[in-house]
């Protein structure tokens, strides 16, 4: 950028960026998390590695067993793992403030940074929508991996994290087809049962067999779907004279988010959810891996941030900056999550 030709200028931009981030990040993050979105629901993890490593635990130690006081301890066993790697996605939300706006802010007795307050607040709302679209979607270009990448049976998304689902069946989620029927308690019972207990059969793959004994173990923390299917589920509950049961105290999802539950799992509708789909998530298997950004303030102190407001510089009569985050969405146990496709919006009569 024109004018940024010396180390001093670059250091000044870094220091101002640190100040801007310190001032505006708390309000920015508060706006990001004020709705029940995937970004606010899914666990976050600070990652210091150059790439995100996903370690799949897909087989248990089958050695040992019953023996006698002087008998053999049996054949030693081991855990079975597969690893995959993926890079971070980069998301930005540029903003600009003109000299005229800053002049008016100064003239009214406010500080110069106050001129940024309105743009920063609006940028938080806009970036929340960007992040939700990314997390609900499927990867394209430099976008992050989305929930549709992680939860599939291989029919639509053949690979996950560079591994083929046909070869490694532990990458397949519990996948049910409603065949254009409305949501029902029978479908939900089947979905929850398989998430918790597995399919009951070995799943053959090109490179390995995912045995029945290693499947299951999931706990459904939240059911996510479209607003239309959420409404259909509410009608189903009402038609059967069923009423919500308060979630357990240790629920991973705030029970105040909804009054609709199935087996203590909140049922939430999102306008970003793929139409005619329903997802049952075990939140312990998910992580938004965030690569920290380091900014150095005017005192030479280093500060790590997930979101950083980076001052870009001056262009004509305006000053530009951008919010930035490096992250990747990963699921370490797809088989402990479920998905129902082709769900009708129809309400029970």
C-alpha positions in Angstrom: 0.0 0.0 0.0 1.2 3.5 -0.9 2.9 5.2 2.0 3.9 2.1 3.9 7.5 2.1 3.0 9.3 2.1 6.4 9.5 -0.3 9.3 8.3 2.6 11.5 5.1 2.9 9.5 4.4 -0.8 9.7 5.0 -0.8 13.5 2.7 2.1 13.9 -0.1 0.3 12.1 0.4 -2.7 14.3 0.2 -0.7 17.4 -2.9 1.1 16.3 -4.4 -2.3 15.3 -3.7 -3.5 18.8 -5.5 -0.5 20.3 -8.5 -0.8 18.0 -8.8 -4.5 18.7 -8.6 -3.9 22.5 -11.3 -1.3 22.3 -13.8 -2.9 20.0 -13.4 -6.7 20.3 -15.5 -7.2 23.4 -18.6 -5.6 21.8 -17.8 -7.4 18.5 -17.7 -10.8 20.1 -20.8 -10.1 22.1 -22.8 -9.4 18.9 -21.4 -12.6 17.3 -22.6 -14.7 20.2 -25.9 -13.0 21.0 -27.9 -15.5 18.9 -28.1 -19.3 19.0 -25.8 -19.9 16.0 -23.4 -22.6 15.1 -20.5 -20.2 15.9 -21.9 -19.7 19.4 -22.9 -23.3 20.0 -19.7 -25.2 18.9 -16.7 -25.4 21.1 -13.6 -23.3 20.3 -10.0 -24.4 20.6 -6.9 -22.3 20.2 -4.5 -24.1 17.9 -0.8 -23.2 17.6 0.0 -25.6 14.8 0.6 -24.6 11.2 -2.3 -26.8 10.1 -5.2 -28.4 11.9 -4.6 -32.1 12.7 -7.7 -34.2 13.2 -7.1 -37.5 15.1 -9.8 -40.1 14.6 -10.0 -42.7 17.3 -11.7 -45.6 15.5 -10.7 -48.8 17.3 -10.4 -49.9 20.9 -7.8 -52.2 22.6 -9.2 -55.7 22.3 -6.4 -57.4 24.1 -6.6 -59.1 27.5 -9.8 -60.4 29.1 -10.7 -62.9 31.8 -7.9 -65.0 33.2 -6.9 -66.9 36.4 -4.5 -66.0 39.2 -1.6 -67.7 37.5 -2.9 -67.5 33.9 -1.7 -65.5 31.0 -2.6 -61.8 30.8 -3.4 -62.4 27.1 -2.2 -60.8 23.9 -1.4 -57.1 24.2 -3.7 -54.8 22.2 -3.7 -51.2 21.1 -5.9 -48.3 20.2 -6.6 -47.6 16.5 -6.2 -44.0 15.1 -6.3 -42.3 11.8 -5.0 -38.8 11.3 -5.9 -36.1 8.7 -4.8 -32.5 8.2 -6.4 -29.4 6.8 -5.4 -25.8 6.5 -7.2 -22.8 8.1 -9.7 -20.7 6.3 -9.4 -16.9 6.4 -12.4 -14.7 6.9 -12.4 -10.9 6.8 -14.9 -8.1 7.1 -13.5 -4.8 5.7 -14.7 -1.5 7.0 -14.0 2.1 6.2 -14.5 5.5 7.9 -14.2 8.7 5.9 -12.5 11.9 7.0 -15.9 13.6 7.0 -17.3 11.2 9.6 -14.3 11.5 11.8 -14.4 15.3 11.6 -18.1 15.2 12.7 -17.2 12.9 15.6 -14.4 15.1 16.7 -16.5 18.3 16.4 -19.2 16.8 18.6 -16.7 16.3 21.4 -16.2 12.5 20.9 -12.8 10.8 20.5 -11.5 9.9 17.1 -12.0 6.2 17.8 -15.7 6.8 18.5 -16.2 7.4 14.7 -15.5 3.7 14.2 -18.1 2.5 16.7 -21.1 2.3 14.3 -19.2 0.7 11.5 -17.7 -1.9 13.9 -21.0 -2.8 15.4 -22.6 -3.3 12.0 -19.6 -5.3 10.8 -20.2 -7.7 13.6 -23.7 -8.5 12.5 -22.6 -8.9 8.9 -19.7 -11.2 9.8 -21.9 -13.3 11.9 -24.0 -14.0 8.8 -20.9 -14.8 6.8 -19.6 -17.3 9.4 -23.0 -19.0 9.7 -23.2 -19.5 6.0 -19.7 -21.0 6.0 -20.4 -23.3 9.0 -23.7 -24.5 7.6 -22.4 -25.0 4.1 -20.0 -27.1 2.2 -16.4 -26.2 1.3 -15.8 -24.1 -1.8 -12.6 -22.3 -2.8 -10.9 -21.0 0.4 -14.0 -21.4 2.6 -14.0 -23.3 5.8 -15.3 -26.8 6.0 -19.0 -26.8 6.9 -21.4 -29.1 8.7 -22.4 -30.6 5.3 -18.8 -31.7 4.7 -18.6 -33.4 8.1 -22.0 -35.1 8.1 -22.6 -37.2 5.1 -22.8 -40.9 4.1 -20.6 -40.5 1.0 -23.4 -40.1 -1.4 -23.0 -36.3 -1.8 -19.6 -35.5 -0.2 -17.3 -38.4 -1.1 -14.3 -37.3 0.9 -13.7 -35.7 4.3 -10.3 -34.1 5.2 -8.8 -35.8 2.2 -10.0 -39.3 3.1 -12.5 -41.2 1.1 -15.6 -42.3 3.0 -15.8 -45.4 0.8 -12.4 -46.4 2.2 -12.9 -45.2 5.8 -16.5 -45.7 6.8 -15.9 -44.1 10.3 -16.2 -40.8 8.4 -19.9 -41.5 7.7 -22.5 -40.0 10.0 -25.7 -41.8 11.0 -27.7 -40.9 7.8 -31.4 -41.5 7.5 -33.8 -40.7 4.6 -37.2 -39.5 5.6 -38.4 -40.0 2.0 -40.4 -36.8 2.0 -42.3 -37.8 5.2 -42.9 -35.3 8.0 -40.7 -35.5 11.1 -41.9 -38.2 13.5 -41.0 -39.6 16.9 -40.1 -42.9 15.2 -37.5 -41.2 13.0 -36.1 -39.3 16.0 -36.0 -42.5 18.1 -34.1 -44.3 15.3 -31.7 -41.5 14.9 -30.9 -41.1 18.6 -30.6 -44.9 19.0 -28.0 -45.2 16.3 -26.0 -42.2 17.5 -25.8 -43.8 20.9 -25.6 -47.5 20.1 -24.3 -47.6 16.5 -25.8 -49.2 13.4 -25.6 -52.7 14.9 -23.6 -54.1 11.9 -20.0 -53.9 10.7 -19.5 -51.3 7.9 -17.1 -52.5 5.2 -14.7 -50.0 3.6 -12.1 -50.2 0.9 -9.2 -49.8 3.5 -10.8 -51.0 6.7 -13.9 -52.4 8.4 -15.6 -50.2 11.0 -16.8 -52.9 13.4 -20.1 -52.6 15.2 -18.4 -52.7 18.6 -16.5 -49.5 17.9 -19.5 -47.5 16.7 -21.9 -45.5 18.8 -21.1 -43.8 22.1 -22.6 -40.5 21.0 -24.8 -38.1 23.1 -27.1 -35.8 21.2 -26.8 -32.3 22.7 -28.8 -30.3 20.2 -31.1 -31.0 17.2 -30.7 -28.4 14.5 -33.1 -28.0 11.5 -35.0 -25.4 9.5 -37.6 -23.1 11.0 -40.3 -24.9 9.0 -39.3 -28.3 10.4 -39.0 -26.9 13.9 -42.6 -25.7 13.5 -43.7 -29.1 12.3 -42.0 -30.7 15.3 -43.8 -28.3 17.6 -47.1 -29.3 16.0 -46.1 -33.0 16.5 -45.5 -32.4 20.2 -48.8 -30.6 20.6 -50.8 -33.1 18.7 -49.5 -35.9 21.0 -50.0 -33.9 24.2 -46.3 -34.1 24.9 -44.6 -31.3 26.8 -40.9 -30.4 27.2 -38.9 -31.9 30.0 -36.3 -29.6 31.5 -32.8 -30.4 30.3 -30.2 -31.8 32.7 -28.2 -29.3 34.7 -25.0 -30.3 32.9 -26.6 -29.7 29.4 -24.0 -28.3 26.9 -26.7 -26.1 25.4 -28.5 -23.3 27.3 -32.0 -24.7 28.0 -33.3 -21.1 27.8 -32.7 -21.1 24.0 -35.9 -23.0 23.3 -38.9 -24.7 24.9 -38.8 -27.5 22.3 -36.9 -30.7 23.4 -36.5 -34.3 22.4 -35.0 -36.5 25.0 -33.5 -33.4 26.7 -31.9 -32.2 23.5 -33.1 -28.7 22.5 -34.6 -28.5 19.0 -33.5 -25.3 17.3 -34.5 -23.9 13.9 -32.0 -21.9 11.8 -32.6 -20.1 8.5 -29.1 -21.1 7.5 -29.9 -24.9 7.7 -30.1 -26.7 4.4 -33.8 -27.2 3.4 -35.5 -30.5 4.3 -32.6 -31.5 6.7 -32.3 -32.2 10.4 -29.0 -32.6 12.3 -28.4 -34.3 15.7 -25.1 -33.1 17.1 -22.8 -34.5 19.8 -21.0 -31.2 20.6 -18.1 -33.0 22.3 -17.0 -34.3 18.8 -16.8 -30.8 17.3 -14.3 -28.0 17.4 -13.7 -24.7 15.7 -9.9 -24.6 15.5 -8.7 -21.0 15.7 -5.2 -19.8 14.8 -4.4 -16.9 17.1 -3.2 -13.5 15.7 -0.5 -11.7 17.6 -0.6 -7.9 17.9 2.1 -5.8 19.6 0.9 -2.7 21.5 2.6 0.6 22.0 4.4 -0.8 25.1 5.8 -3.7 23.2 3.5 -6.2 24.8 2.3 -9.1 22.7 -1.4 -10.0 22.7 -3.1 -13.0 21.1 -6.5 -12.6 19.6 -9.0 -14.8 17.8 -10.6 -11.8 16.0 -8.3 -8.9 15.2 -9.2 -5.5 13.9 -6.3 -4.7 11.5 -5.7 -1.1 10.4 -5.0 -1.2 6.7 -4.2 2.5 6.1 -5.4 5.5 4.2 -6.8 5.6 0.7 -7.9 9.1 -0.5 -10.3 10.6 2.0 -11.0 7.4 4.0 -9.2 5.1 6.4 -9.8 1.4 6.0 -9.4 -1.6 8.3 -10.8 -5.1 8.5 -11.8 -7.7 11.0 -10.0 -11.0 10.5 -10.1 -14.5 11.9 -8.3 -17.8 10.9 -10.3 -20.9 11.7 -11.4 -24.4 10.6 -14.4 -26.5 11.6 -13.6 -30.1 12.3 -15.5 -33.1 13.6 -13.5 -35.9 15.2 -16.3 -38.4 15.4 -18.8 -38.1 12.5 -20.3 -41.4 13.4 -21.5 -40.0 16.7 -23.7 -37.4 14.9 -26.8 -37.9 12.9 -28.6 -36.4 9.9 -32.0 -36.9 8.4 -32.6 -35.8 4.8 -35.7 -35.3 2.7 -37.8 -34.2 5.7 -41.2 -32.7 4.7 -42.4 -29.4 6.1 -45.9 -30.8 6.5 -47.4 -30.6 9.9 -49.3 -33.6 11.4 -53.0 -33.4 11.0 
